Amino acid sequence: MLKQRKTQISLAVGAGLLALVAGATLSVPQLTSLLGKLMVNIQPQEQSSQNQGSQSAPSVLPLASLPAAQREAQLEAIASSNQSIERNRARYLLASDLIDSKQGKKALKLLEGLESDYPVMAPYIALKRAQAYELAGDTQAQTTRQNLVKQYPDSPAAAEALYVLGKKNPKYWDSAIASFPSHPRTVEIVRTRLSKNPNQPQLLLMLVKYAGKEPGIFAVQDRLVTLDAAAKKQGTTLLKPEDWEAIAFNYWENRSYEKASIAYARAPQTARNAYRAARGLQLSGKTPQARIAYSSLISKFPDAEETGLGLRRLAELVKPLEALPYLDRVISNFPDEAGEALLAKSKILEQLGSSQSASDARQLMLTKYASSDIAAEYRWKVAQQQAQLGDFREAWKWAQPITINNPDNILAPRAGFWVGKWATKLGKQQEAKAAFEHVLAKYPQSYYAWRSAVLLGWDVGDFTTVRQLSPQVVRPIEHPVLPAGSEKLKELYQLGQHRDAWMLWQAEFQNRMQPTVAEQFTEGIMQLGLGNYLKGISYISTLEDRETPAELEEYKAFRQQPVYWHSLYPFPYLEIIESWAQQRQLNPLLVTALIRQESRFESKIRSVAGAVGLMQVMPGTGKWVAEKIGIKQFNTENPNDNVKLGTWFLDFTHKEYNNNSLLAVASYNAGPGNVSKWLKQKGSIDPDEFVEEIPFDETKGYVRQVFGNYWNYLRLYNPEVSKLVEKHSGVQILR
């Protein structure tokens, strides 16, 4: 299935597209045929009356991901074709490329009359025309921007024009603030005005609401709170309850819990806000105040979902005997929290010497609330204890119900895999095979799906063979259709106009504190388009934290779509990774997997310990490696230098352990000394048991994450593995 390493690593978007990327000249018919075979089958969103003849026209969208120089000839051919949506797209994209390369006059020719043919993009065509005039040194740039503002006053494209016009006439900036408060250009205007006069509460509040995740927001909020306190002394107030909620949200998201608690206490009195006010105090170590706040929550919102959790938290802050009535109230009235409350009650009863009552409470948790997360966690803890004692039959009995009762719990794939491993030890080969197939079917994205695939005999690379593999990788070549936003936004994004699309999205995206699933997914995709991979992956991965049934159903629907997984596992820095992986004789997907875990592809990120860049190279390690390979000057924030050093060290750790990638990856995280010590302590041990028994929790999680990443890149982008996984799970990933 997966070929052993050859001289040339096969890591590209199919052989045909390799030729295209390399700059080979293809005729329009050849290009159409090629893209028809490779492109993701996503229909364009924009279908206007001008779409006549587009069925036979080659698609522009697959070209949107290519560099300008490599798509120029193909776009020119499409732009010269008969009238169609594709012709209009080609003209717009070519004009944008020309503007980026400072060729304003050429761009103007392509933009001439395009609004009438391409009405959905009319405001942005006008914006491009103004930019082209400016590059050409034509005074019509200002008139064009003024006309844009008059003709499209409600379009966020007008905010871009207002920003430029306002540099000479402040009234235009006033209009931007009034009409487009969340647009990034308006945020720039606000920051500029605050730099001259920081004591402007309304402008500070705009930053709180629309730039809450940007650096420096804490200082803005602190100043706003200070100004409000000063106003109160004068008998007035600057902030409304909803303003305090925005302030509280930002503090909470940035884990400044004490300040968040104070702000939530002044926000609108909802159960959620009351709970966070109390929880913030608890997390800040202010126990007496937290007890009072939880009591207030319980009194004001006796039936709210948050109250069940509040009662459990309150039980944590009082003496054992005082806690029991709170826990009993949870058990009686809040079934979603009852399992946790029963386990907490059992622990208190044990402390009080009531062993039988404690046992009864645990049994009730395991039967009546078998589907609770706490029941799964308790079962898994006991299963592990039994396995360590060598009683694999008992371990199997404790773990097996997790796969049935708790299918959505994070422990389910792990339990399912070990049910299979323990069944193997008990000589139950058919049961083991069924367990591994169950993990692959239900949890194809998990690390344990990879381990299951290995034990089922799939040719996907094991710990001792994964380095030598050279997987074929086929990537989708079109931008996906965004799940939220206007048709203009979706069109801009599919054309690869990431900056313009993000600007527009910021103007459209108003529901920032409680976004819908589709909005949060769109925000994640937008961030990925900008190259903010840490933010983008975080936005998308935290969709799983949704709690309401409707949101969970929507989230599960997104998980069935290829775009969800491709967004979670992107391929930036492909050429650099491929080049250095080839030179070091490393599986490029393993390198990509490690980089995703180390840095989320953020080239300038720094850890608390001082590690830098894509592969999180420590300064001392980087200097040592540089001396080994004869480099005198390097910059670990430079992606090429970082991957050059990091892959050398990964090659080194592989050589230290006879090309065992499990030990090499663990060593990359914990250091060769620690791994050698663990090997001496454990001796000859099953690799899966070795992973479970790694004494550093960080390294244990790191190993699972890196190989889980490797597996996901393999199952998402390798056609053969993708088909096998699809056969077991029924979910189509590569198409």
NUDO-483952 format. One line per 4 residues: their letters; for each residue x, y, z of C-alpha. Coordinates in pm, 1 decimal, m for minus. Layout:
% NUDO-483952
a> X/Y/Z  ...
***
This chain:
% NUDO-483952
mlkq> 0.0/0.0/0.0  263.8/254.1/107.9  582.9/249.1/m91.8  925.4/227.8/69.8
rktq> 1135.2/542.1/36.5  1269.2/621.9/m306.8  1492.6/903.9/m423.0  1196.0/1128.5/m496.1
isla> 937.7/1178.1/m222.8  584.3/1165.3/m355.0  427.9/1452.3/m166.0  227.0/1665.7/m405.7
vgag> m117.4/1714.7/m548.0  m93.2/1436.7/m802.5  155.9/1405.0/m1085.6  m41.2/1624.1/m1323.5
llal> m60.2/1916.5/m1086.0  311.5/1879.1/m1010.5  374.6/1970.0/m1370.3  143.5/2267.0/m1339.5
vaga> 307.2/2386.9/m1017.5  649.5/2351.3/m1174.4  540.0/2590.3/m1445.4  480.1/2345.7/m1728.1
tlsv> 269.4/2485.1/m2009.9  m68.1/2315.7/m2043.6  m330.4/2392.4/m2299.5  m671.8/2495.8/m2175.7
pqlt> m826.5/2157.2/m2273.5  m542.9/1972.7/m2097.5  m587.2/2188.4/m1788.6  m961.1/2133.4/m1789.4
sllg> m915.4/1758.3/m1810.6  m656.5/1756.4/m1534.5  m853.2/1969.0/m1294.1  m1167.5/1773.6/m1364.3
klmv> m990.9/1465.8/m1229.3  m832.4/1631.3/m924.7  m1060.4/1906.8/m804.0  m1287.9/1876.3/m506.0
niqp> m1645.3/1854.5/m628.1  m1773.0/2179.5/m481.3  m2005.7/2382.3/m696.2  m1955.0/2760.3/m706.5
qeqs> m2193.6/2952.3/m485.8  m2255.6/3231.6/m731.1  m2496.6/3137.2/m1009.0  m2617.7/3448.3/m1186.5
sqnq> m2793.0/3515.6/m1512.7  m2447.4/3575.3/m1661.4  m2356.3/3211.7/m1605.7  m2447.4/3104.0/m1959.8
gsqs> m2187.3/2880.1/m2111.3  m2008.9/2817.0/m1781.2  m2073.7/2443.1/m1792.1  m1806.5/2398.3/m2057.7
apsv> m1566.8/2663.8/m1927.3  m1257.8/2559.4/m1728.7  m1284.2/2644.1/m1360.5  m1091.9/2931.9/m1206.6
lpla> m1132.8/2809.6/m850.8  m865.0/2535.9/m862.7  m617.0/2801.3/m976.2  m686.2/3026.4/m679.0
slpa> m437.3/2840.2/m457.5  m148.8/2873.7/m702.6  106.5/3157.2/m700.2  26.3/3440.2/m940.3
aqre> 305.7/3358.4/m1185.9  200.4/2995.8/m1214.3  m163.8/3068.4/m1287.8  m124.5/3371.8/m1513.5
aqle> m134.5/3191.2/m1849.1  m434.0/2977.2/m1754.6  m626.4/3276.3/m1619.3  m554.7/3479.3/m1931.8
aias> m691.3/3198.0/m2146.2  m1010.3/3179.2/m1939.4  m1043.1/3560.0/m1932.3  m1043.5/3560.3/m2313.7
snqs> m1316.4/3296.5/m2337.0  m1689.6/3347.4/m2387.2  m1892.4/3532.8/m2127.2  m1935.5/3322.8/m1814.4
iern> m1891.2/3332.2/m1438.5  m1548.0/3175.5/m1491.0  m1444.0/3451.6/m1732.1  m1547.3/3713.4/m1477.5
rary> m1359.6/3536.2/m1201.2  m1049.0/3511.9/m1416.5  m1055.5/3884.5/m1494.9  m1096.5/3972.6/m1126.3
llas> m819.6/3740.3/m1014.3  m581.2/3860.7/m1285.3  m652.7/4223.7/m1192.7  m585.4/4146.6/m826.1
dlid> m254.4/3981.5/m915.6  m155.0/4281.4/m1126.7  m238.8/4521.4/m843.9  m28.6/4312.3/m605.5
skqg> 260.8/4342.8/m850.0  209.0/4723.4/m882.1  81.5/4710.8/m1243.4  m215.0/4943.0/m1211.3
kkal> m266.5/5030.5/m1578.1  m291.9/4668.3/m1686.5  m534.3/4597.0/m1404.3  m760.9/4882.5/m1512.0
klle> m812.5/4723.1/m1852.5  m930.3/4397.5/m1696.1  m1162.3/4579.0/m1453.8  m1330.1/4789.9/m1721.2
gles> m1704.5/4720.9/m1722.3  m1665.9/4418.0/m1497.4  m1930.6/4536.0/m1245.9  m2212.6/4477.0/m1491.5
dypv> m2088.8/4126.8/m1574.2  m1999.0/4032.2/m1218.3  m2253.9/4214.0/m997.2  m2194.8/4013.8/m680.2
mapy> m1842.5/4157.4/m667.3  m1928.8/4510.0/m780.5  m1818.3/4695.6/m461.9  m1486.7/4511.7/m460.2
ialk> m1434.0/4574.9/m830.1  m1476.1/4945.4/m755.7  m1228.1/4911.1/m468.9  m976.3/4737.6/m695.4
raqa> m1023.2/5008.8/m956.4  m938.7/5278.1/m700.7  m625.8/5085.7/m602.3  m527.8/5047.7/m967.3
yela> m574.7/5420.4/m1033.7  m357.7/5499.5/m733.6  m79.8/5270.6/m858.0  m103.5/5433.1/m1199.6
gdtq> m69.3/5779.1/m1043.2  m415.0/5876.8/m1166.8  m610.7/6134.5/m965.9  m930.3/5941.3/m1034.5
aqtt> m842.0/5718.9/m737.9  m1001.2/5960.8/m491.5  m1312.1/6014.9/m705.4  m1351.9/5639.7/m745.5
rqnl> m1340.3/5588.4/m368.7  m1591.9/5867.5/m313.8  m1825.0/5713.1/m571.5  m1783.8/5372.5/m405.8
vkqy> m1898.5/5519.2/m72.9  m2201.2/5681.8/m238.2  m2298.1/5386.6/m456.9  m2238.2/5108.0/m202.4
pdsp> m2282.5/5278.3/137.5  m2376.1/4953.5/312.7  m2097.5/4740.3/169.2  m1796.2/4679.6/395.0
aaae> m1584.5/4757.2/89.0  m1682.6/5118.9/159.2  m1493.7/5096.6/490.1  m1171.7/5046.6/295.9
alyv> m1246.6/5356.6/90.6  m1342.9/5558.6/398.3  m1017.2/5462.7/566.2  m807.8/5605.3/282.3
lgkk> m1028.2/5911.5/230.0  m1023.0/5988.4/601.7  m648.8/6041.9/603.6  m719.7/6381.8/450.5
npky> m1074.1/6444.8/571.5  m1164.0/6325.0/926.2  m1537.2/6315.5/849.2  m1482.3/5998.0/648.6
wdsa> m1330.4/5830.1/955.8  m1635.1/5939.2/1154.3  m1852.3/5766.2/895.0  m1646.2/5446.8/918.1
iasf> m1683.3/5439.1/1296.6  m2057.6/5494.8/1270.5  m2129.2/5250.5/987.0  m1865.3/4975.4/1016.4
pshp> m1753.1/4954.5/1380.9  m1619.9/4597.8/1355.4  m1429.0/4637.7/1029.1  m1049.7/4601.2/1074.2
rtve> m992.8/4935.3/903.1  m1221.5/5098.3/1157.7  m1027.1/4928.6/1437.2  m713.0/5087.9/1289.7
ivrt> m885.9/5424.9/1290.4  m987.6/5380.4/1652.8  m635.0/5285.5/1758.0  m494.1/5587.6/1576.4
rlsk> m732.9/5823.9/1753.4  m671.4/5663.3/2090.8  m296.4/5701.0/2046.1  m353.7/6074.6/2043.7
npnq> m614.8/6078.1/2319.0  m649.3/5754.1/2519.9  m934.0/5881.5/2738.2  m1218.6/5818.2/2494.4
pqll> m1450.2/5556.6/2652.1  m1662.0/5489.1/2345.3  m1357.3/5417.7/2132.3  m1204.9/5199.9/2404.3
lmlv> m1531.9/5009.4/2421.6  m1522.5/4950.0/2045.3  m1187.1/4778.8/2084.2  m1324.5/4567.0/2366.5
kyag> m1612.8/4450.0/2149.4  m1436.5/4407.5/1816.9  m1068.3/4351.0/1896.1  m1100.7/4141.2/2210.3
kepg> m851.4/3877.3/2095.8  m581.8/4118.1/1981.5  m265.1/4191.4/2181.4  m291.7/4477.0/2429.1
ifav> m663.3/4440.1/2495.9  m604.8/4399.8/2871.2  m455.1/4747.8/2892.9  m753.3/4884.9/2699.6
qdrl> m1001.8/4716.4/2932.9  m815.8/4823.8/3244.7  m820.1/5185.0/3127.2  m1191.5/5163.0/3049.9
vtld> m1264.9/5020.9/3395.3  m1056.6/5296.8/3553.2  m1245.1/5564.2/3360.3  m1577.1/5411.6/3468.0
aaak> m1467.4/5414.1/3833.1  m1370.6/5781.0/3804.2  m1706.6/5860.9/3644.9  m1890.2/5689.5/3931.5
kqgt> m1718.4/5916.4/4179.3  m1869.2/6204.8/3982.6  m2213.5/6046.4/4004.6  m2226.9/5911.3/3647.3
tllk> m2154.0/5581.8/3475.0  m1987.0/5504.0/3144.8  m2059.3/5133.9/3109.5  m2385.7/4949.6/3065.8
pedw> m2438.7/4589.4/3183.5  m2392.3/4458.0/2828.8  m2060.3/4645.2/2811.7  m1947.4/4470.1/3129.1
eaia> m2040.4/4137.6/2972.1  m1807.3/4204.9/2677.5  m1530.3/4304.8/2917.9  m1591.0/3995.9/3130.0
fnyw> m1585.2/3767.8/2826.8  m1241.9/3892.0/2719.6  m1099.6/3853.8/3068.7  m1245.1/3503.4/3093.7
enrs> m1111.9/3394.3/2755.0  m766.8/3512.9/2860.8  m794.1/3335.9/3199.1  m786.9/3651.6/3406.0
yeka> m1053.4/3503.4/3629.6  m1061.1/3750.9/3917.0  m1117.4/4046.5/3684.4  m1367.2/3840.2/3486.8
siay> m1560.0/3765.8/3806.1  m1587.5/4134.2/3893.7  m1706.5/4218.8/3542.9  m1957.6/3931.2/3526.5
arap> m2109.4/4051.1/3854.6  m2192.3/4378.2/3676.2  m2313.1/4214.9/3354.4  m2677.9/4125.6/3284.3
qtar> m2797.8/3882.4/3548.1  m2816.6/3551.1/3367.7  m2740.1/3207.9/3508.2  m2429.2/3181.9/3291.0
nayr> m2293.5/3515.6/3406.1  m2372.9/3442.2/3770.5  m2195.0/3107.1/3749.1  m1885.6/3261.2/3593.3
aarg> m1880.9/3535.0/3857.0  m1869.6/3265.8/4125.3  m1631.0/3034.2/3941.6  m1391.1/3320.9/3873.2
lqls> m1368.4/3387.0/4245.7  m1310.0/3018.4/4316.9  m1032.4/2994.9/4058.1  m875.0/3306.5/4206.0
gktp> m858.0/3145.1/4548.7  m1123.2/3372.4/4701.8  m1317.3/3094.1/4872.1  m1546.5/3292.9/5108.7
qari> m1654.4/3527.6/4830.0  m1703.2/3233.2/4592.8  m1934.3/3059.7/4840.9  m2149.6/3371.9/4863.0
ayss> m2158.2/3404.7/4481.8  m2257.0/3038.8/4433.1  m2533.1/3078.9/4692.7  m2659.5/3380.3/4500.6
lisk> m2664.1/3179.8/4176.5  m2860.0/2898.7/4342.0  m3109.2/3141.9/4492.8  m3172.2/3346.8/4178.3
fpda> m3169.6/3063.4/3923.2  m3278.4/2748.6/4111.1  m3364.5/2548.6/3797.9  m3093.8/2661.9/3556.5
eetg> m2842.7/2411.6/3419.4  m2558.3/2620.7/3558.2  m2703.3/2580.0/3907.3  m2638.5/2205.9/3906.9
lglr> m2273.4/2272.1/3835.9  m2275.5/2558.0/4088.9  m2401.9/2324.1/4360.7  m2121.1/2080.4/4287.3
rlae> m1865.1/2359.1/4299.0  m2009.0/2485.2/4626.2  m1976.8/2135.1/4770.4  m1603.8/2154.3/4695.1
lvkp> m1569.9/2463.5/4914.3  m1738.8/2345.5/5235.4  m1675.7/2076.1/5495.4  m1771.9/1716.1/5402.8
leal> m2092.1/1702.9/5610.2  m2203.5/2039.8/5471.5  m2136.4/1920.0/5118.5  m2370.9/1619.3/5128.1
pyld> m2701.3/1818.0/5111.7  m2570.8/2014.2/4811.8  m2473.0/1692.4/4634.9  m2808.0/1529.4/4713.7
rvis> m2983.7/1827.6/4560.8  m2777.7/1782.9/4244.0  m2858.2/1410.7/4233.4  m3230.9/1480.2/4271.1
nfpd> m3270.6/1774.8/4034.2  m2986.4/1785.7/3781.6  m2938.0/1452.8/3599.2  m2657.6/1588.6/3378.3
eage> m2449.9/1653.1/3689.9  m2576.3/1359.3/3898.7  m2298.1/1117.6/3803.8  m2027.4/1360.5/3916.9
alla> m2222.3/1433.0/4234.9  m2258.2/1062.3/4317.4  m1886.0/1000.8/4284.6  m1808.7/1304.8/4499.0
kski> m2062.3/1180.1/4754.8  m1904.4/833.7/4759.0  m1563.9/984.2/4838.6  m1708.5/1182.2/5128.9
leql> m1888.5/875.9/5261.8  m1562.5/680.1/5248.7  m1394.4/954.4/5450.4  m1677.5/937.2/5703.5
gssq> m1641.3/558.5/5735.5  m1964.2/467.4/5550.6  m1811.3/217.7/5307.6  m2136.7/44.8/5213.2
sasd> m2314.3/373.9/5142.6  m2014.6/485.0/4939.8  m2031.3/162.8/4737.5  m2403.8/210.8/4680.8
arql> m2342.3/562.8/4549.8  m2078.4/438.6/4304.5  m2303.3/157.8/4188.6  m2586.6/402.4/4124.6
mltk> m2346.2/617.2/3922.9  m2244.7/314.4/3712.5  m2601.4/198.6/3647.4  m2845.4/488.7/3644.0
yass> m2586.0/731.5/3503.7  m2381.3/487.8/3300.5  m2366.0/729.4/3006.1  m2207.5/1008.9/3210.7
diaa> m1848.0/1110.2/3151.2  m1760.1/1045.6/3512.9  m1885.1/686.1/3486.0  m1656.2/633.2/3187.5
eyrw> m1361.4/784.7/3373.9  m1425.8/566.8/3677.7  m1457.2/251.2/3468.7  m1135.1/327.4/3285.7
kvaq> m946.6/391.4/3609.4  m1053.4/53.2/3748.0  m976.0/m120.4/3414.9  m621.7/18.0/3422.3
qqaq> m574.6/m96.3/3780.0  m687.2/m447.3/3690.9  m459.4/m459.3/3385.7  m160.5/m356.3/3596.2
lgdf> m240.9/m647.2/3828.0  m237.7/m879.8/3525.8  m610.8/m952.0/3544.3  m688.9/m881.9/3178.5
reaw> m1027.5/m1049.5/3192.3  m1143.2/m811.5/3465.4  m986.5/m516.3/3286.1  m1177.3/m617.4/2971.9
kwaq> m1503.6/m635.9/3170.0  m1458.2/m286.3/3312.9  m1351.1/m117.6/2989.0  m1591.0/m280.1/2743.6
piti> m1908.0/m93.5/2862.0  m1738.0/240.8/2789.6  m1753.2/171.1/2416.2  m2128.2/107.1/2444.8
nnpd> m2248.8/352.3/2709.0  m2010.5/641.2/2639.2  m1949.9/643.9/2262.2  m1880.9/1019.9/2252.1
nila> m1644.3/1024.6/2548.4  m1278.5/1098.4/2484.9  m1190.8/766.8/2648.3  m1405.4/555.4/2413.5
prag> m1143.5/494.0/2138.9  m876.2/424.7/2398.2  m1099.9/180.0/2583.8  m1204.5/11.7/2259.8
fwvg> m844.6/m38.7/2154.0  m740.5/m186.8/2486.8  m1043.4/m412.5/2490.2  m890.3/m554.0/2173.0
kwat> m539.6/m576.7/2320.2  m663.8/m750.9/2632.1  m880.0/m985.2/2426.3  m564.0/m1081.1/2235.8
klgk> m387.0/m1162.4/2562.1  m683.2/m1379.1/2658.1  m661.7/m1566.0/2326.6  m988.2/m1419.7/2196.2
qqea> m869.3/m1330.3/1846.5  m1212.9/m1273.5/1694.0  m1316.8/m1044.9/1978.0  m989.8/m855.3/1938.4
kaaf> m1041.6/m813.3/1564.0  m1397.7/m689.1/1624.0  m1273.1/m438.2/1880.6  m1005.7/m296.4/1648.1
ehvl> m1254.8/m270.8/1362.5  m1498.8/m94.7/1595.8  m1236.0/169.3/1679.3  m1161.4/224.5/1311.0
akyp> m1531.2/247.8/1227.9  m1636.7/481.9/1508.2  m1320.2/681.4/1579.7  m1124.7/692.1/1251.7
qsyy> m954.6/1018.1/1353.9  m801.7/882.5/1674.1  m448.4/771.1/1753.9  m602.7/441.6/1856.0
awrs> m748.5/396.4/1508.2  m391.7/397.9/1376.0  m284.4/145.2/1638.1  m587.8/m65.5/1549.6
avll> m504.0/m46.7/1179.3  m148.7/m160.7/1253.9  m269.5/m460.7/1455.8  m517.4/m550.3/1182.2
gwdv> m225.1/m575.1/943.3  m277.1/m258.7/739.9  30.8/m126.6/565.1  27.3/211.9/737.1
gdft> 361.4/204.7/915.3  432.0/87.7/1268.0  661.3/247.8/1524.3  959.2/63.7/1375.1
tvrq> 877.4/115.7/1006.4  704.8/452.5/973.5  1028.3/643.8/910.4  1102.4/458.5/586.4
lspq> 762.4/512.3/426.7  700.3/760.9/147.8  321.8/800.9/125.4  150.8/932.0/m182.6
vvrp> m46.4/1240.9/m90.2  m331.6/1399.0/m286.5  m459.2/1731.6/m161.1  m780.1/1916.0/m253.0
iehp> m699.2/2208.9/m477.1  m1006.5/2427.2/m432.3  m1096.0/2650.2/m144.4  m1405.8/2515.8/30.8
vlpa> m1741.8/2688.9/35.2  m1772.2/2875.6/364.1  m2059.4/2762.7/588.8  m2149.2/3116.8/701.3
gsek> m2138.1/3466.4/559.7  m2263.2/3650.6/253.0  m2230.4/3541.8/m108.3  m1964.0/3810.4/m154.7
lkel> m1763.8/3659.6/129.6  m1790.3/3308.2/m9.1  m1690.0/3426.0/m355.1  m1388.8/3620.0/m224.4
yqlg> m1271.0/3326.2/m20.4  m1304.0/3073.1/m301.0  m1101.6/3307.6/m518.8  m822.4/3289.9/m259.3
qhrd> m857.2/3657.5/m164.9  m790.6/3580.7/199.7  m718.7/3927.3/328.8  m1020.4/4086.4/159.3
awml> m1239.7/3795.6/269.4  m1123.2/3827.8/629.4  m1186.6/4204.3/626.4  m1538.8/4144.4/501.0
wqae> m1599.6/3866.4/752.0  m1496.7/4086.9/1042.9  m1761.5/4335.9/933.5  m2025.8/4062.6/903.0
fqnr> m1934.1/3859.1/1213.5  m2125.6/4020.0/1500.6  m2198.2/3726.2/1728.4  m1848.7/3701.5/1875.3
mqpt> m1922.1/3599.3/2233.3  m2160.0/3318.4/2141.8  m2105.7/3234.7/1773.6  m2304.4/2964.7/1601.9
vaeq> m2123.9/2646.5/1502.4  m2114.2/2764.4/1141.0  m1979.8/3106.4/1240.5  m1705.1/2960.1/1456.5
fteg> m1609.2/2718.2/1181.2  m1595.9/3005.8/933.3  m1378.0/3210.5/1168.7  m1139.3/2916.4/1193.4
imql> m1116.4/2878.9/815.9  m1059.8/3253.0/781.9  m768.8/3241.9/1026.7  m612.1/2950.9/841.4
glgn> m635.8/3149.7/518.8  m439.4/3431.0/682.9  m171.8/3187.2/797.0  m278.4/3205.1/1162.9
ylkg> m275.4/2829.1/1206.1  m274.0/2823.7/1585.1  m590.0/3034.6/1600.2  m756.7/2860.0/1308.8
isyi> m701.9/2507.5/1438.0  m809.2/2616.2/1786.1  m1136.5/2765.5/1661.5  m1219.0/2449.0/1469.0
stle> m1103.8/2192.9/1725.8  m1299.2/2356.3/2011.1  m1624.7/2308.5/1824.0  m1637.4/1972.3/2001.3
dret> m1696.3/2159.1/2328.7  m2049.5/2259.7/2226.8  m2310.0/2137.6/2473.4  m2665.3/2187.3/2349.2
pael> m2814.9/1899.2/2148.8  m2878.0/2118.7/1844.7  m2521.5/2249.8/1840.7  m2377.7/1902.1/1888.2
eeyk> m2579.9/1773.3/1594.5  m2455.8/2058.3/1377.6  m2099.2/1991.9/1489.3  m2132.6/1621.2/1409.8
afrq> m2261.1/1711.9/1064.2  m1950.9/1924.6/1003.2  m1731.6/1633.1/1112.1  m1871.3/1431.9/824.1
qpvy> m1737.9/1683.7/571.7  m1385.9/1664.2/425.6  m1333.9/2038.3/475.8  m1354.5/1996.8/854.4
whsl> m1066.5/1749.7/863.6  m860.4/1922.0/596.9  m886.4/2243.1/799.3  m773.1/2067.5/1117.0
ypfp> m477.8/1912.6/935.7  m345.0/2171.4/689.3  m22.8/2151.5/485.4  169.3/2480.4/516.7
ylei> 543.8/2490.9/446.0  501.2/2184.0/225.7  802.9/2246.2/3.4  1036.6/2310.3/297.3
iesw> 917.5/2003.5/487.1  939.3/1784.6/177.3  1291.0/1904.4/94.3  1443.9/1848.8/436.9
aqqr> 1250.0/1526.4/502.2  1394.8/1389.2/179.5  1748.8/1490.2/272.1  1716.7/1337.3/619.4
qlnp> 1541.6/1024.7/488.3  1238.3/1093.1/707.8  873.2/1028.5/630.3  746.0/1380.2/542.0
llvt> 410.7/1311.8/705.0  583.8/1228.0/1031.7  772.8/1559.2/1014.5  448.9/1743.6/936.9
alir> 277.4/1566.2/1226.1  551.0/1668.3/1468.5  545.2/2030.7/1351.1  168.5/2046.7/1394.2
qesr> 206.0/1932.1/1752.6  506.5/2149.3/1833.9  397.4/2483.1/1693.5  70.9/2454.9/1498.8
fesk> 280.9/2581.5/1206.4  353.1/2917.8/1373.0  704.1/3006.2/1254.3  779.2/3270.9/1519.1
irsv> 614.6/3112.3/1821.5  820.4/3080.1/2141.7  756.3/2850.6/2433.9  794.6/2943.3/2799.7
agav> 1112.6/2732.4/2802.7  1255.6/2929.1/2509.9  1195.4/2685.2/2223.4  1151.0/2865.5/1891.3
glmq> 967.3/2818.7/1565.3  806.4/2540.2/1367.7  992.5/2250.0/1528.9  1040.6/2433.8/1861.4
vmpg> 1418.2/2426.0/1853.6  1580.5/2509.1/2187.3  1864.6/2765.8/2159.6  2123.5/2523.1/2296.7
tgkw> 2005.3/2240.1/2074.3  2003.9/2465.7/1770.5  2358.9/2579.1/1836.7  2476.1/2220.2/1890.1
vaek> 2309.5/2097.3/1569.4  2445.9/2394.4/1373.5  2798.8/2304.4/1483.0  2740.4/1942.1/1381.5
igik> 2634.9/2034.7/1028.8  2874.6/2324.9/984.1  2635.2/2619.8/990.2  2773.4/2946.0/1129.2
qfnt> 2464.0/3161.7/1092.3  2100.9/3062.0/1132.8  1770.1/3206.3/1246.4  1532.4/2965.9/1420.0
enpn> 1238.7/3193.6/1332.1  1315.4/3132.8/965.3  1108.8/2830.2/856.5  1381.3/2681.6/636.0
dnvk> 1652.0/2714.6/902.6  1421.1/2580.0/1171.6  1315.5/2270.4/977.0  1675.0/2215.0/867.4
lgtw> 1789.5/2201.8/1231.3  1481.6/2024.4/1363.5  1485.9/1742.7/1107.8  1854.4/1683.5/1175.4
fldf> 1777.1/1639.3/1543.2  1480.1/1412.7/1464.5  1711.3/1205.1/1243.5  1959.2/1196.6/1531.7
thke> 1701.0/1068.5/1779.3  1598.0/800.5/1527.9  1958.0/684.2/1494.2  1991.4/674.8/1873.1
ynnn> 1709.9/417.7/1888.8  1765.4/206.7/1576.9  1499.2/396.8/1378.6  1226.4/328.3/1632.5
slla> 1001.1/630.6/1577.1  818.4/583.9/1908.2  1141.3/628.3/2102.3  1269.8/896.9/1864.3
vasy> 956.3/1110.3/1902.0  947.1/1060.0/2279.8  1314.4/1159.8/2290.3  1244.6/1472.5/2082.2
nagp> 1008.4/1585.0/2358.5  1163.0/1449.8/2679.7  1527.6/1417.9/2581.6  1737.7/1107.8/2502.3
gnvs> 1846.2/1071.5/2865.2  1494.7/1024.3/2997.6  1395.3/778.3/2726.8  1708.7/569.4/2787.8
kwlk> 1626.4/562.8/3158.8  1270.1/447.5/3090.5  1395.9/170.6/2864.1  1628.1/42.7/3136.5
qkgs> 1342.5/49.3/3387.4  1088.7/m121.1/3160.3  1313.1/m359.4/2969.6  1147.5/m542.6/2681.2
idpd> 790.4/m419.1/2671.6  498.5/m403.0/2431.2  514.1/m59.8/2256.6  151.4/23.2/2337.5
efve> 214.5/m56.2/2702.7  530.6/155.0/2688.1  328.0/455.7/2570.1  72.9/407.0/2849.4
eipf> 349.6/386.0/3109.7  556.8/689.7/3004.7  599.1/865.1/3341.6  582.6/1219.8/3200.4
detk> 219.8/1303.7/3122.0  332.6/1570.1/2874.3  545.4/1320.7/2680.1  276.0/1053.4/2691.7
gyvr> 27.2/1295.3/2539.5  289.3/1423.5/2296.3  358.6/1077.5/2153.9  m11.7/1008.4/2105.6
qvfg> m67.6/1347.0/1945.6  224.0/1324.6/1701.7  132.5/976.9/1580.4  m235.5/1069.6/1582.9
nywn> m144.7/1363.5/1359.0  56.8/1132.9/1132.5  m238.3/897.8/1102.9  m477.7/1179.5/1019.0
ylrl> m252.5/1318.0/746.1  m227.8/964.9/608.5  m598.0/883.1/619.0  m700.1/1223.7/483.7
ynpe> m455.6/1259.7/196.4  m341.3/909.7/94.9  m598.3/763.5/m146.7  m544.3/399.3/m54.7
vskl> m564.2/447.2/320.3  m854.8/688.1/276.9  m1051.0/422.9/88.3  m983.0/161.9/355.7
vekh> m1094.9/396.1/632.6  m1402.4/495.3/432.9  m1488.8/129.1/392.7  m1486.6/82.7/770.2
sgvq> m1634.2/415.9/882.0  m1862.9/503.1/591.6  m1729.0/861.0/592.2  m1585.7/991.4/264.7
ilr> m1279.7/1207.7/329.7  m1082.8/1226.4/6.3  m1288.3/1298.1/m301.6
***
